[in-house]
Amino acid sequence: MIDAGSSELPTLLVIDEGESAPTTAEIDPGAVILTCANCGAQMDERKCKLICRCGYFLSCSDYY
């Protein structure tokens, strides 16, 4: 959750019309699984769980 007084804003990816979006071959699956589905932050690995600072988590049965 972002405080109303915080200047931290989410980062947006802007693609010019001349640029192409990343292809599925360019996207690292390891980076995707470590990205929180709730807030987009990188999750921490703890034993067989992935835990995010926002409270979202995945257990090993969720991603295997």
VEXZA-52722 format. One record per residue (C-alpha): z, x, y; residue in one letter. Coordinates in pm, whole numbers, plus 32768, in hexadecimal, padded with zeros to 4 digits. Each point is the difference from the previous one (the first is absolute). Layout:
VEXZA-52722
ZXYA ...
This chain:
VEXZA-52722
800080008000M 7FA680898157I 80F77FD2811DD 7F7F7F508138A 805C813680CAG 7F5180F17F14S 7EB9809F806ES 7F93803E7E98E 7ECD7F2F7FB1L 7F327FE47EC2P 7ECE80E07FEDT 7EAE7F557FEAL 7EC380967F72L 7EDA7FC380E8V 7EA480347F71I 7ED4801E80E7D 7ECB7F3A7FA3E 7F5281487FACG 8113806D7F13E 80297F7D7EA1S 81467F917F64A 809580E57EF7P 7F6A7FC27EAAT 80D77FC57ECET 7FA6815F7F89A 80A18091813DE 814A7F3F7FDBI 810F80BA7F40D 80A27F127F03P 813D80D1800AG 80227FC48175A 7FC07E8C7FD2V 81147FCE7EFDI 80F780B980E2L 7FB07F1C8127T 80EB7EDA8036C 7F537EAF7FDAA 80FB7F6680EFN 7FFA80EA8130C 7EFE81127FB3G 80F581258008A 8007810D7EF4Q 80F97FA97EEEM 80F880F57F65D 7FF780507E8BE 81527FE27F53R 7FEF80307E89K 7F117EEA7F93C 80227F2E813CK 7F4680068149L 80E47F96811FI 7FA37FBC816BC 80E68012812ER 7FB07E918049C 80A37F9A7EB6G 7EC37FC67F33Y 7FFB80AD7EAEF 7F34801E7EC2L 809480527EADS 7F3B80C07EFAC 7F9A7EBD7F51S 7F577F898143D 7F09811E8021Y 7FBD80727E98Y 
